[in-house]
Amino acid sequence: MAELGGIMVALITPWTDDQTKIDEGRLQEHIEHLIKAGVHGLVPGGSTGEFTTMTTSERKQLTELCVKFAAGRIPVVAGTGSTSTAEAVELSVHAKEAGAASVMVVPPFYDALSLEELHEHLSTIHKASTLPIMYYNIPAASGLKLSPEELAGLSKSGVKYMKDTSGDAPSLTEMLVANSDKITSFNGWDTLTFFGLAAGAPGGVWGAANIIPELAVQLYEAVSVKGDLKLGRELWAKAWPICKFLESHNYCAAVKTGVELTGQATGGLRKPFSLMKPDLQAELKQLIANAGVKTV
């Protein structure tokens, strides 16, 4: 199986207008747009995909649809994290059967696990699904902050990749410099994208790529492929204000609002969240336009 790399989109989940179900047509249209822009992978069912508002059957459906619409052109990393090991196993086994390349597992949230419990949780998922795990390192949500050594040690429990949404640049650097032989680390904190690529991350799992996929790919190619930091800085100067805005508000609401502003219907968000109010929409629209992306 090919190694993951490049710009992997932390995918939104488009709903029907009443938010009662996944809108297959909107999802397919969005995926086609992203693939045409040159992205390198899809990561559905994560935080940006509103997985906490979905039923188990909907999460399975989402994985199946993404694999179907990607049609082998780019890999799908299915979000299968849960507060229950049994449900995470069920979703991960299903992801394997559906054709996902990997599973992204956020550790059980609400009550933080011990390191021993985390290893058991991940090992159980890996043994059942046989898929490589992308560990979703997001201490702010999971309550579990691990040292670089502890993160690297997760490789013993089936973890091959990591999405680092810690915002801890020194820790990410240590993973990239000293532990790349154990786990391949991707940046997952929007405003650290340029830093992560320049520091040696082989790509990023990036929610903003739903809005600015072409710019995201250009940045990756400039910094990671060509090593052109001058061009990379110029591109980053366009993307960074958008990233800062997204991280300064409800992230998923901001991303979906941004997608709507580029002309793609998303169905809004499931309650208790909603798209941004007009004043914030206007601010985001200007930032997107400043980045050279067409808005409606």
N, C-alpha and C positions, 0 to 999 in steps of 0.2 A: 504494500500500500504506500502511495506517495506521501511524502512528508507535507505537513501543513505549512503554509507560509503566505506572506503578502497581506493584502487588505481583506480581512474577513469581517463581513458586516454583521454587527449585533442587530439582528433583523427586527423590525416592527411587525406586529400582527395586525393586518387590516381587518376590520370588522364590517359587517353590514351596518347600515345607518342606525339601526336600533341596538347595535352591539350584542345581538343575541347569538351570533355565530360568526365563524371565520368567513370572510368574503373571498372565495376562491379566485374570482376574476381579478380582483384588486391585487391579491397576493401574486398571482402569475404575472400581471403587468409590472408590478414592482420588481420582481425577480428578473424579468427580462431586461428592464431598464438597468439594473445593477450589473448584470452580466455583460450587456452591451458596453457599459462604461469601463469594463475590464477588471472588476473585483475578482478576488481569488478564492473566496469561500463565503458560505452563509452560516450564521450561528443563530438559528431560531430558538424560541422558547427560553430566552434569558430575561434579564430585568427589563430591557428595552422592549421585549416581546410580551410584557405583561403576564408572565407565566403564573403569577400568584393569583390571578383572577380566573384562571382556566381550570376546567375539569380535566381529569386524567384522559378521558376519551378525546377531548379537544386537543390536548397536548400531543397525543398520538397522531391525530389527524393532521396537525400542523407539520409534524415531522414527515409524514407520508407525502403531503402536498409539496413540501420544499424539495424532497428528493425527486419527486415526479417532475416538477417544473425545472429543476436544475439539470435534469436529464443527463447526468454524468459529465457535464461540462466543468463544474466546479464542485468541490466537496461540501457536504453538509455536516456540521457539528451540532448535534441535537442537544438542547438543554434538557437535562433529566434530573436535576436536583430536586430534593423534596425533604420535608421534615421527617419523613418516614423512610427507613431503609427499604422496606418492602415495596413501596411505590417507586422509589428510585430504581430499584432492580427491575420492576415491571416495565418502566419506561425505557430503561437502557436495553433490555432484551428486545423490546419492540423496535427500538432504534436500529439495532443490529439487523433485525429481520427486514426492516424497511429500506436498508441500504445506506445508512449514515456512516460516515468515515470515522467518527469519534463521538464521544458524548462529553458534554460540559456539565460538571457536577459542582454546584454550590453546596457547601456543607450545611447541614440542618441549622436553620436560624431560629430565633426566639430563645432557645436554650443552647448555649454554646457547648460543643463537645470537648472532651479531653482529647489529647493527641492520640492516646491509645484507641479511644472510641472512633476517632476520625479514620485511623488506619483500618480498623475493622470494617467500618462503613464502606470505604473505598474498595477494599479488597473484595468484599461481598459483591459489590456492583461489577467489578472487573471480572471476577471469576464467572459470574452468571452471563455477562454479555460478551466477554472476550474482546471488547473494543477498548482501544486506548482512551484514557481519561484525560480531559482538559480540566484541571482543577481551577475553579473560579474563586480566586483569592480576593474577597471583598469583606475585609474585617468590619467595616461600618455596618454591614447588614448581618453578618454571621456572628459577630462578637468574638471571632477567633483570629487572633493575630499571631502568626508564626514567624520565627526567625528564618533567615535564608537557609540555614542548616536543616531546620525542621521541614521547610518546604521541599528542599532537595530530597529529604528522606522519604517523601511521599512516593517517590519513584518505585519503592519496594512494594507499593500497594496498587500498582497499575496506572499511576499517573505518568504520562509522557509529556504532556503540555501544561502550561499554566496561562490563564488570563489574569494578569495582575491589575486589579482595580483597587489597590491599596493607596495609591498616591504617594508611595514611599520610594522616591527615586534612588536613594542609596541602596535600599534592599533589592530593587529591581536590578541595579547595576551589579550587585554581588551575585545575583542569580545568573546574569548574562556572562559575567567574567569568570566566576569560580565554579559555577554549577551547571554549565550548559551541557556537560556530558551526561547529566542525570535527567534534567528536565529542560525542555525548550520553552522559553518564556516569551509571551507576547504582551505588549502593553495594552491595557484596557482602561486607562485613565485619559480622557480626551486631551486635556491640556498638557499632558506629558508625551504626546504622540511623537513630536519631532525629537525630543530627548531620547525616547525609547529606541527609535530607529537609528539615531546617530550613535547610541551606545551599543548597538549590535543586535537589537531584537529583530527576528526574521520577519516581523510584520506586526499587525495590531488587530485586535477585535474591537471594532470602532462603530459606535452608534451614529456618529455624525456622518458616516459614509452613506447612510440612508438618504441624506440631503445633498451631499457634495461628493458623490462617488468618483466622478472624473478627477476632481482635485485631489481626493484621497489617493487615488492610484498614481497620479503624477508625482505626488510627494514621496510615495514609497519608491517609485522608480528613480527619482532624482537622488534620494539619500541612500537607499539600500542597494540599488542595482548599479547606479552610475557613480555613487560616491561624490556627487556634486552638491556640496554643502551650500554653496552660494545660491544656486537655483532652489535648493531645499528651503533656505531661509526666506526667499521671495515667496514661495508657495505657502509656507507656514504663516507668513504675515497675513495672508488672505484667510486661511483656515482658523487661525487661533482665536480671533474675536468671536467666531461662531461657537467654538469649543468652550470658551469662557462663559458665554451666554448660556449654553446648554447646562453647564455644571452649576450655574448660579440659580437655577430654577428647578422645578420638578423635571427630572431629566427626560422621562418618557413623554410627558406632555409637550416638552419643548421640541423633542425630535419629531413627534408626529405633527406638531404644528408646522415645523420646517418643511416636512414632506408635503403637507397641504399647500404651503406657500409656493412650492415648485410646480404645482398643478396636478398632483396625484391625490385622489381621495383616499382617506384612511378609515373612515367610519368613526373617527374620534376615539376616545378612551372609555373603557368600562369604569363605572363608578366604583370608588368615590372620586376619581380623577376626571379631568376634562381638558379640552384644548385651551390654549392661552386666550386671555382677554384681548380685545382690539389694540390696546396701547402696547402690550408686549409683542403682539403679532407684528405691529408696525416696526418695532425696534428690530426684531429678528429678520423681517423682510429686508430691511436696509442692509443688515450685515451680510445676508445671503447675496443681495445684489452687488454689494461692494466686492464680494469674492468672485464676481464675474459669472454668477449662476442666474439663469433666467427665472423670474418669479411671475406670478399671476396676480 
